[in-house]
Amino acid sequence: MDGWMDGWMDGWMDGWMDGWMDGWMDGWMDGWMDGWMDGWMDGWMDGWMDGWMDGWMDGWMDGMDGWMDGWMDGWMDGWMDDGWMDGWMDGWMDGWMDR
């Protein structure tokens, strides 16, 4: 499955990033995530998900609050409107980070 999505996510991530806080940043990340997402993924869907992700992100950070976007792929499972699902996913992500 691939396509666009947006929503909230939280969890831990590790990897590298460069840039400066109170400004732009970019880098790789991986780790666990959970939260709400909706968007088009071979059709519309919404619901909860968790799982691993890795990929590129960039965005504006002020302290540890700010926006980010980038590519992600990885495993997910969770509830999607009509039942449970699992599988690999890739696509864009954007969202708000507040840590």
C-alpha positions, 0 to 999 in steps of 0.5 A: 500500500502506498499513498498520502496520510497525515495525522498525529503520532508519538513514540520514540525515534532514533537516528541522526539529524542535522540543522539547528533548533529554533529553525530547520532540521532534517535527518533520518529517523526510525522507531515506534509510533502510534496515533491517529491517521487519515488519508488516501491509501488505495482508498480512504481510511482512518483509524489507529496504528502502531508499528515501526517506521523509518525514513526521512524527515525535515521541518521546522522545530522550535525547541521540540515543537514544530512541523515535520514532513518526509517519507516513511515506510515500515510495518503497521497494524491497528484498527482501520474503520472496518477491522484490524489490518497489518502490513507494510506501508510507505508514503509521505507524512506530515504532522505536529511534534510536541515533546 
